[in-house]
Amino acid sequence: MPHQEQPPPATRALLDRFVTGLLPLAPVAVWAHGSLAGGDYQEGRSDLDLIAVLPRTPTPGTVWRLALLHARLRADPLAPGLHCTYLTPSAAGDTARAHLTWAHERLFRRPVTPVTRRELHTFGRVLYGREPAGLLPPVPDRELAAFVLRDQRDYWRPMVDRPALWTRDEWVDLGLITLARATATVTDGRLISKREALALLPALGAPVPVVEDITARRYGGPRPAPAPGWRDRRAGLTRDYLGPAIDALVASYG
């Protein structure tokens, strides 16, 4: 795996508290993926995307202890962004299985996607215990590409037709960034960071004022308030680009 810089002190302190709180449950491993592992982490903005491998299927008592652990971390200002999915060695290879997950300050179940699995194999950060390669089967390129294309076709494309969403920063940001990342994945099998995705977008024909807006908000520090009508104009530019771009990507590689 590539060299990884240490997280900032406040992030490191929260991760240490989390891993220490898990130790009574005898975890097999705790890993980070996403921006913390991939080198694009921004403290206070980025989520902390984690996977913990427990030795056995959580009992109701274990679920209660996990909920209590997360509740005890809530005083930390970074804790709302700490998301963790709980696997077991016997079920780790089942890509369709929904696993216990803490995210958005609640417990629910969701699968570990092929993108997350590939991230873990490529640049996952080991916070405790065993390496991902010893517990997770590799993700074939075809499976990874099929997943990102399906996500573009079945999730993002219908969302383009809901205008109200696209006046919000998070939808503009993730819609364009996810398209660029999907394009890199299906064309040459790469997983790229959000910063790399923003650099790629102009070459893909994305509207430059929107890309500049995203870059300034995410990486450029303080900036003046947007001009009157900018959010509506930005929404139109984004939707006019994303719909045809997703259709073309799916038609070319689907």
Helices and strands as residue ranges (DSSP letters): H 9-22, G 23-25, E 29-33, H 34-38, E 48-53, H 60-72, G 79-81, E 82-87, E 99-103, E 106-110, H 114-123, E 125-129, G 132-134, H 141-151, I 152-156, H 157-160, G 163-167, H 169-188, H 194-200, G 201-204, H 208-219, H 230-253
